[in-house]
Amino acid sequence: MRLLDRLDQELGDGAGLVAILDYDGTLTPLVASPGAATLAPSVRGTLARLAGCERARLAILSGRGLADLRARVALEDVVYGGCHGLEIAGRDLHFRHPRAHRSCLTATRRALAAALPSIPGARLEWKGLAVSLHYRRVSPRRRLDVRKVAERILRRGGLTLVPGHAVFDFVPRVGWNKGRAARWIASQMKSTLPARRAVVLYAGDDTTDESAFVALRGRAVTICVGTKPTAAEYRVRGVREIHALLRRMASTMAS
Ligand SMILES: [Mg+2]
């Protein structure tokens, strides 16, 4: 069944909605620098309408740090999941993975900072429960060096490497990912909905979102943004289609 028809049908009879959305590449177009990925006011407006619906709950789950993500979206009544879901907050939810500590990252952060001068263009970002090595501005012929440095530092142990768009995120190895986080968010948020039945929707564009597509199989409407191979049930071309989908759901849920 086509995606829009399915959502119209499932949401039309008073069901609740839990929408879990990735940020970069899903709500904002991918841009040359992560700092420039700002949310369009029209998209923010639609998200606010959806979050304000009595029978809808909205979560935004990202590899970004929690404070950064929250500042970019800047909406109340939204649940935010930062560092691939290691930290979740909003709408009275407070979660931090019990085995993820900032101290797990100290040695790696220091080793990365020491290696940085050897990779021109690379940049470090401290996200609290993750440390990220950005290499978008590293020349293509030096990118193999970036991977080698990342892998060498990773061998110190305790952390796992999550590759993203021109970034390596070092996160505590605690068996957590966007899939586990999305399942947790969905169950928490469903219990706060007045409706007996709730549709869970997950949309994302990155490799890290694949863990959520798999974890939510048969439990959610999963949507991949872009053209890469995916475990998601549906596929859309880009941010514009996601926005159209959110607008449609906001209208359905408000009526
Ligand atoms: Mg993304």
Residues whose N, C-alpha, C, O or C-beta is under 5 A from the ligand:
A	BS01	MG	D22 Y23 D24 G25 T26 D205 D206
